[in-house]
Amino acid sequence: MKYNVLTGSRVLPSAVRQLPIPVLDNAPYHSVKAEKIPTTNSKKAEILDWLISKGQILERPMKRVELLKIVGEIKRKYSSYIIDDIAKAAGHTVLRLPPYHCEFNPIELAWAMVKKYVKTNNTTYKLDDVRQLLNTAVERVTKENWENFIRHVIEEDKIMKVDDIMDEIIDQLEPCVLTISNETSSDDSDLYLASGYTFIDLHFSYRIGISTESKIVEEVYTAIWCLMREDFIPTPTKEIWELIASEFENRANFPNCIGAVDGKHIRLTCLLNSGSMYFNYKGYNSIVLMVVADSKYRFVYTDVGSYGKDCDSSVFKRSSLWKSIENNEQQLPEAKSLPGIDSPKLPYFFIGDEAFGETHLTVDKRIFNYRLSRARRFVECSFGILTNK
């Protein structure tokens, strides 16, 4: 579907018009809202105008946080995407894929088949020849191929596994309710962990000291980590590393890889007397969350709290994981040859972005990095899933 937000022109291809359920990912051009709904960044006057335009009667003056609560209660009725509205008008229901889960999109498998054919048969690297190879590759995708792609997606059981894990987490978090008094039920109490409200919001809403709130949250976080760490981020063993490497080889065609490593800056308010220790290259204060992720977007190792000024490679070298590897305390698998060829035995390794290596690369190294990036995207998607929550 083609849609121009500025001109309002829209085109629904004839091929799409024949499909009962178009499947879309969460690309920005697929997710343009039909109406701007107030957020926490909106001014109070803008929130008031929006609520009045929706027929909401405010019987008394309200604080901004109270207005946002009303917005949250009714916004679902007015939250829609432009493309969804166009498809609905044409008699279709749009199926949207979960964010950062491209493995549930069968077209990704089709593109992989097309790109593999072009890569295998591209000998001249001329634009006209590549264009012809692309047309041929697309025509080679048959009905039987599509049935296999869709069957592969249906057989993915990750969603069910994630649902089961989330149910277990919610069951264990039920006691972690911020109870204000005996007269306040848990239904009326907004959880800091669930709502995303700031300490100041909770302070004014429930008359609890900010320092008290911070201690409660810190104790809850510590309890969650101590009770659940070994269940969800167990200490890696040799068997776990071998399983991770096997999954990378199967899902990303990248053998001997035991994890994708990357760091993410977590924004914070500048601490007193900290100078520029937390000021990062992006222009704000932060601490670094360093993780190692497997090919299923799961964190295998985490390191939290390094200064924002430090680069990813320095943080990783100071981490407990790297120190245990240097001291031969980590049970890594023995080196092995690459599959299918007679080659010297290669050690198992982690993969990372340019922050962990050199920047001036030859053509051969750039081609190698293309394959490496396919495997490294799992840690980027893991961060996307974490941020989206």
LINBEL-V217947 format. One record per helix or strand of 3 or more residues. SS is the DSSP state (hx for helix, st for strand). FROM is the first residue (numbers start at 0). TO is the last residue. Records with the same first field share a line. If there is no record, write none. Layout:
SS=FROM-TO  FROM-TO
This chain:
hx=13-16  27-29  43-52  63-77  81-88  101-103  105-120  126-138  142-153  157-172  191-194  198-205  209-231  237-251  311-316  319-325  353-355  362-387
st=256-266  284-292  298-306  348-350
